Amino acid sequence: MIMKQISINEFRRVRYNPGSAPDPRTIRKWIDSGVILGGRKSTGKYYVEIDEQGREITSDEYGLMTHV
């Protein structure tokens, strides 16, 4: 599976309809708590890991992918 890192703002634009995207603070909390796969670059900016269909990857899915 190919994964790609995108910014939180890009994730909000790609994944949600206009006006329905969660606040960036919420997405950062999801990343910090492991709800979705992502992280923080050395610059301090957060990113979200997405798959080739543009969907976020949950920590459970990531565990299944790496447990082959």
MARFINU-438900 format. One record per residue: z, y, x of N, C-alpha, C in turn. Coordinates in nm, 4 decimals, decimal comma, padded with zeros to 6 digits, always signed. Each point is the difference from the previous one (the first is absolute). Layout:
<pts>
<pt n_Z="Z" n_Y="Y" n_X="X" ca_Z="Z" ca_Y="Y" ca_X="X" c_Z="Z" c_Y="Y" c_X="X"/>
...
</pts>
This chain:
<pts>
<pt n_Z="+00,0000" n_Y="-00,1182" n_X="+00,0846" ca_Z="+00,0000" ca_Y="+00,1182" ca_X="-00,0846" c_Z="+00,0000" c_Y="+00,1240" c_X="+00,0887"/>
<pt n_Z="-00,0869" n_Y="+00,0901" n_X="-00,0304" ca_Z="-00,0097" ca_Y="+00,1254" ca_X="+00,0739" c_Z="+00,0903" c_Y="+00,1034" c_X="-00,0651"/>
<pt n_Z="+00,0847" n_Y="+00,0629" n_X="+00,0810" ca_Z="+00,0883" ca_Y="+00,1034" ca_X="-00,0515" c_Z="-00,0348" c_Y="+00,1325" c_X="+00,0667"/>
<pt n_Z="+00,0248" n_Y="+00,1060" n_X="-00,0731" ca_Z="-00,0325" ca_Y="+00,1341" ca_X="+00,0467" c_Z="+00,1189" c_Y="+00,0913" c_X="-00,0273"/>
<pt n_Z="+00,0226" n_Y="+00,0961" n_X="+00,0869" ca_Z="+00,1079" ca_Y="+00,0971" ca_X="-00,0190" c_Z="-00,0588" c_Y="+00,1292" c_X="-00,0556"/>
<pt n_Z="+00,0606" n_Y="+00,0486" n_X="-00,1088" ca_Z="-00,0431" ca_Y="+00,1277" ca_X="-00,0567" c_Z="+00,1229" c_Y="+00,0876" c_X="-00,0248"/>
<pt n_Z="-00,0224" n_Y="+00,1293" n_X="-00,0079" ca_Z="+00,1104" ca_Y="+00,0934" ca_X="-00,0248" c_Z="+00,0504" c_Y="-00,0154" c_X="-00,1433"/>
<pt n_Z="+00,1188" n_Y="+00,0492" n_X="-00,0236" ca_Z="+00,0560" ca_Y="-00,0040" ca_X="-00,1351" c_Z="-00,0881" c_Y="+00,0782" c_X="-00,0972"/>
<pt n_Z="-00,0479" n_Y="+00,1161" n_X="+00,0422" ca_Z="-00,0861" ca_Y="+00,0783" ca_X="-00,0900" c_Z="-00,1290" c_Y="-00,0730" c_X="-00,0335"/>
<pt n_Z="-00,0592" n_Y="-00,0653" n_X="+00,0984" ca_Z="-00,1217" ca_Y="-00,0780" ca_X="-00,0250" c_Z="+00,0310" c_Y="-00,1171" c_X="-00,0936"/>
<pt n_Z="+00,1129" n_Y="-00,0654" n_X="+00,0209" ca_Z="+00,0430" ca_Y="-00,1103" ca_X="-00,0860" c_Z="+00,0146" c_Y="+00,0470" c_X="-00,1440"/>
<pt n_Z="+00,0617" n_Y="+00,1141" n_X="-00,0191" ca_Z="+00,0173" ca_Y="+00,0542" ca_X="-00,1354" c_Z="-00,1355" c_Y="+00,0279" c_X="-00,0644"/>
<pt n_Z="-00,0928" n_Y="+00,0526" n_X="+00,0775" ca_Z="-00,1325" ca_Y="+00,0346" ca_X="-00,0533" c_Z="-00,0807" c_Y="-00,1250" c_X="-00,0354"/>
<pt n_Z="+00,0055" n_Y="-00,1013" n_X="+00,0860" ca_Z="-00,0798" ca_Y="-00,1208" ca_X="-00,0191" c_Z="+00,0598" c_Y="-00,0923" c_X="-00,1059"/>
<pt n_Z="+00,1308" n_Y="-00,0127" n_X="-00,0019" ca_Z="+00,0657" ca_Y="-00,1029" ca_X="-00,0818" c_Z="+00,0315" c_Y="+00,0445" c_X="-00,1428"/>
<pt n_Z="+00,0183" n_Y="+00,1280" n_X="-00,0235" ca_Z="+00,0464" ca_Y="+00,0483" ca_X="-00,1300" c_Z="-00,0984" c_Y="+00,0973" c_X="-00,0625"/>
<pt n_Z="+00,0028" n_Y="+00,0062" n_X="-00,1312" ca_Z="-00,0788" ca_Y="+00,0992" ca_X="-00,0726" c_Z="+00,0635" c_Y="+00,1379" c_X="+00,0209"/>
<pt n_Z="-00,0813" n_Y="+00,1056" n_X="-00,0066" ca_Z="+00,0563" ca_Y="+00,1351" ca_X="+00,0148" c_Z="+00,1132" c_Y="+00,0243" c_X="-00,1008"/>
<pt n_Z="+00,1091" n_Y="+00,0533" n_X="+00,0493" ca_Z="+00,1146" ca_Y="+00,0301" ca_X="-00,0858" c_Z="+00,0970" c_Y="-00,1152" c_X="-00,0184"/>
<pt n_Z="-00,0361" n_Y="-00,1213" n_X="+00,0458" ca_Z="+00,0896" ca_Y="-00,1144" ca_X="-00,0206" c_Z="+00,0603" c_Y="-00,0526" c_X="+00,1302"/>
<pt n_Z="-00,0365" n_Y="+00,0593" n_X="+00,1110" ca_Z="+00,0495" ca_Y="-00,0480" ca_X="+00,1300" c_Z="+00,1473" c_Y="+00,0338" c_X="+00,0174"/>
<pt n_Z="+00,0760" n_Y="-00,0927" n_X="+00,0579" ca_Z="+00,1403" ca_Y="+00,0300" ca_X="+00,0277" c_Z="+00,0125" c_Y="+00,1072" c_X="+00,1078"/>
<pt n_Z="+00,1124" n_Y="+00,0646" n_X="+00,0017" ca_Z="+00,0289" ca_Y="+00,1034" ca_X="+00,0994" c_Z="-00,0021" c_Y="-00,0631" c_X="+00,1402"/>
<pt n_Z="-00,0473" n_Y="+00,0734" n_X="+00,1002" ca_Z="+00,0015" ca_Y="-00,0545" ca_X="+00,1367" c_Z="+00,1377" c_Y="-00,0472" c_X="+00,0454"/>
<pt n_Z="+00,1060" n_Y="+00,0650" n_X="-00,0469" ca_Z="+00,1358" ca_Y="-00,0440" ca_X="+00,0367" c_Z="+00,0277" c_Y="-00,1401" c_X="-00,0515"/>
<pt n_Z="-00,0505" n_Y="-00,0301" n_X="-00,1192" ca_Z="+00,0172" ca_Y="-00,1337" ca_X="-00,0579" c_Z="-00,0712" c_Y="-00,1034" c_X="+00,0857"/>
<pt n_Z="-00,1209" n_Y="+00,0308" n_X="+00,0433" ca_Z="-00,0759" ca_Y="-00,0939" ca_X="+00,0826" c_Z="+00,0698" c_Y="-00,0208" c_X="+00,1344"/>
<pt n_Z="+00,0542" n_Y="+00,1066" n_X="+00,0582" ca_Z="+00,0754" ca_Y="-00,0153" ca_X="+00,1249" c_Z="+00,1214" c_Y="-00,0907" c_X="-00,0214"/>
<pt n_Z="+00,0681" n_Y="+00,0122" n_X="-00,1142" ca_Z="+00,1140" ca_Y="-00,0875" ca_X="-00,0306" c_Z="-00,0460" c_Y="-00,1444" c_X="-00,0130"/>
<pt n_Z="-00,1152" n_Y="-00,0219" n_X="-00,0642" ca_Z="-00,0551" ca_Y="-00,1363" ca_X="-00,0121" c_Z="-00,0259" c_Y="-00,0595" c_X="+00,1377"/>
<pt n_Z="-00,0550" n_Y="+00,0804" n_X="+00,0911" ca_Z="-00,0273" ca_Y="-00,0480" ca_X="+00,1355" c_Z="+00,1309" c_Y="-00,0296" c_X="+00,0720"/>
<pt n_Z="+00,0953" n_Y="+00,0922" n_X="-00,0065" ca_Z="+00,1289" ca_Y="-00,0174" ca_X="+00,0685" c_Z="+00,0769" c_Y="-00,1217" c_X="-00,0501"/>
<pt n_Z="-00,0118" n_Y="-00,0287" n_X="-00,1301" ca_Z="+00,0740" ca_Y="-00,1126" ca_X="-00,0564" c_Z="-00,0791" c_Y="-00,1305" c_X="+00,0032"/>
<pt n_Z="-00,1255" n_Y="+00,0055" n_X="+00,0443" ca_Z="-00,0799" ca_Y="-00,1217" ca_X="+00,0121" c_Z="-00,0720" c_Y="-00,0421" c_X="-00,1262"/>
<pt n_Z="-00,0026" n_Y="+00,0849" n_X="-00,1005" ca_Z="-00,0707" ca_Y="-00,0343" ca_X="-00,1239" c_Z="-00,1500" c_Y="-00,0140" c_X="+00,0276"/>
<pt n_Z="-00,0552" n_Y="+00,0923" n_X="+00,0768" ca_Z="-00,1390" ca_Y="-00,0114" ca_X="+00,0445" c_Z="-00,0034" c_Y="+00,0072" c_X="+00,1511"/>
<pt n_Z="-00,1036" n_Y="-00,0592" n_X="+00,0581" ca_Z="-00,0120" ca_Y="-00,0042" ca_X="+00,1448" c_Z="-00,0537" c_Y="+00,1325" c_X="+00,0517"/>
<pt n_Z="+00,0635" n_Y="+00,0509" n_X="+00,0982" ca_Z="-00,0401" ca_Y="+00,1266" ca_X="+00,0599" c_Z="+00,0944" c_Y="+00,0300" c_X="+00,1132"/>
<pt n_Z="+00,0004" n_Y="+00,1203" n_X="+00,0413" ca_Z="+00,0881" ca_Y="+00,0360" ca_X="+00,1089" c_Z="-00,0114" c_Y="+00,1462" c_X="+00,0351"/>
<pt n_Z="+00,0466" n_Y="+00,0293" n_X="+00,1188" ca_Z="+00,0026" ca_Y="+00,1362" ca_X="+00,0479" c_Z="-00,0596" c_Y="+00,0033" c_X="+00,1396"/>
<pt n_Z="-00,0942" n_Y="+00,0877" n_X="+00,0201" ca_Z="-00,0610" ca_Y="+00,0135" ca_X="+00,1318" c_Z="+00,0919" c_Y="+00,0802" c_X="+00,0903"/>
<pt n_Z="-00,0308" n_Y="+00,0018" n_X="+00,1282" ca_Z="+00,0840" ca_Y="+00,0728" ca_X="+00,0954" c_Z="+00,0036" c_Y="+00,1497" c_X="-00,0311"/>
<pt n_Z="-00,0991" n_Y="+00,0481" n_X="-00,0740" ca_Z="-00,0025" ca_Y="+00,1412" ca_X="-00,0401" c_Z="+00,0951" c_Y="+00,0282" c_X="-00,1153"/>
<pt n_Z="+00,0570" n_Y="-00,1058" n_X="-00,0595" ca_Z="+00,0901" ca_Y="+00,0167" ca_X="-00,1132" c_Z="-00,0693" c_Y="-00,0122" c_X="-00,1341"/>
<pt n_Z="-00,1325" n_Y="-00,0070" n_X="-00,0008" ca_Z="-00,0741" ca_Y="-00,0123" ca_X="-00,1258" c_Z="+00,0030" c_Y="-00,1436" c_X="-00,0489"/>
<pt n_Z="+00,0163" n_Y="-00,0151" n_X="-00,1307" ca_Z="+00,0000" ca_Y="-00,1315" ca_X="-00,0613" c_Z="-00,1427" c_Y="-00,0462" c_X="-00,0261"/>
<pt n_Z="-00,0165" n_Y="-00,1316" n_X="-00,0068" ca_Z="-00,1274" ca_Y="-00,0582" ca_X="-00,0401" c_Z="+00,0264" c_Y="-00,1207" c_X="-00,0896"/>
<pt n_Z="-00,1020" n_Y="-00,0399" n_X="-00,0731" ca_Z="+00,0059" ca_Y="-00,1165" ca_X="-00,0875" c_Z="-00,1050" c_Y="-00,0987" c_X="+00,0485"/>
<pt n_Z="+00,0360" n_Y="-00,1290" n_X="+00,0044" ca_Z="-00,0958" ca_Y="-00,1044" ca_X="+00,0349" c_Z="-00,0697" c_Y="-00,0431" c_X="-00,1290"/>
<pt n_Z="-00,1345" n_Y="-00,0006" n_X="+00,0035" ca_Z="-00,0766" ca_Y="-00,0460" ca_X="-00,1154" c_Z="-00,0925" c_Y="-00,1133" c_X="+00,0433"/>
<pt n_Z="-00,0442" n_Y="-00,0802" n_X="-00,0979" ca_Z="-00,0940" ca_Y="-00,1073" ca_X="+00,0307" c_Z="-00,1429" c_Y="+00,0485" c_X="-00,0179"/>
<pt n_Z="-00,0957" n_Y="-00,0909" n_X="+00,0142" ca_Z="-00,1398" ca_Y="+00,0407" ca_X="-00,0067" c_Z="-00,0432" c_Y="+00,0482" c_X="-00,1381"/>
<pt n_Z="+00,0778" n_Y="-00,0296" n_X="-00,1041" ca_Z="-00,0289" ca_Y="+00,0516" ca_X="-00,1345" c_Z="+00,0726" c_Y="+00,1323" c_X="-00,0279"/>
<pt n_Z="+00,0741" n_Y="+00,0499" n_X="+00,0968" ca_Z="+00,0699" ca_Y="+00,1261" ca_X="-00,0172" c_Z="+00,1347" c_Y="-00,0127" c_X="-00,0688"/>
<pt n_Z="+00,0516" n_Y="-00,1227" n_X="-00,0101" ca_Z="+00,1306" ca_Y="-00,0213" ca_X="-00,0634" c_Z="+00,1099" c_Y="+00,0008" c_X="+00,1042"/>
<pt n_Z="+00,1157" n_Y="+00,0521" n_X="-00,0372" ca_Z="+00,1143" ca_Y="-00,0027" ca_X="+00,0912" c_Z="+00,0468" c_Y="-00,1440" c_X="+00,0152"/>
<pt n_Z="+00,0619" n_Y="-00,0288" n_X="+00,1114" ca_Z="+00,0483" ca_Y="-00,1337" ca_X="+00,0289" c_Z="+00,1513" c_Y="+00,0017" c_X="-00,0108"/>
<pt n_Z="+00,0538" n_Y="-00,0894" n_X="-00,0817" ca_Z="+00,1452" ca_Y="-00,0076" ca_X="-00,0134" c_Z="+00,0564" c_Y="-00,0803" c_X="+00,1164"/>
<pt n_Z="+00,1275" n_Y="+00,0147" n_X="+00,0239" ca_Z="+00,0620" ca_Y="-00,0750" ca_X="+00,1083" c_Z="-00,0056" c_Y="-00,1500" c_X="-00,0282"/>
<pt n_Z="+00,0069" n_Y="-00,0407" n_X="-00,1267" ca_Z="-00,0105" ca_Y="-00,1419" ca_X="-00,0352" c_Z="-00,1392" c_Y="-00,0541" c_X="+00,0332"/>
<pt n_Z="-00,1030" n_Y="+00,0756" n_X="-00,0331" ca_Z="-00,1374" ca_Y="-00,0422" ca_X="+00,0314" c_Z="-00,0196" c_Y="-00,0109" c_X="+00,1503"/>
<pt n_Z="+00,0533" n_Y="+00,0951" n_X="+00,0736" ca_Z="-00,0128" ca_Y="-00,0013" ca_X="+00,1452" c_Z="+00,0686" c_Y="-00,1239" c_X="+00,0571"/>
<pt n_Z="+00,1158" n_Y="-00,0329" n_X="-00,0531" ca_Z="+00,0702" ca_Y="-00,1202" ca_X="+00,0452" c_Z="-00,0810" c_Y="-00,1254" c_X="-00,0244"/>
<pt n_Z="-00,0671" n_Y="-00,0077" n_X="-00,1129" ca_Z="-00,0848" ca_Y="-00,1160" ca_X="-00,0291" c_Z="-00,1200" c_Y="-00,0053" c_X="+00,0938"/>
<pt n_Z="-00,0583" n_Y="+00,1165" n_X="+00,0304" ca_Z="-00,1177" ca_Y="+00,0037" ca_X="+00,0872" c_Z="+00,0344" c_Y="-00,0434" c_X="+00,1419"/>
<pt n_Z="+00,1184" n_Y="+00,0327" n_X="+00,0459" ca_Z="+00,0363" ca_Y="-00,0313" ca_X="+00,1379" c_Z="+00,0692" c_Y="-00,1351" c_X="+00,0137"/>
<pt n_Z="+00,0259" n_Y="-00,0647" n_X="-00,1102" ca_Z="+00,0685" ca_Y="-00,1300" ca_X="+00,0014" c_Z="-00,0999" c_Y="-00,1131" c_X="-00,0254"/>
<pt n_Z="-00,1036" n_Y="-00,0022" n_X="+00,0801" ca_Z="-00,1056" ca_Y="-00,1012" ca_X="-00,0180" c_Z="+00,0179" c_Y="-00,1108" c_X="+00,0987"/>
</pts>
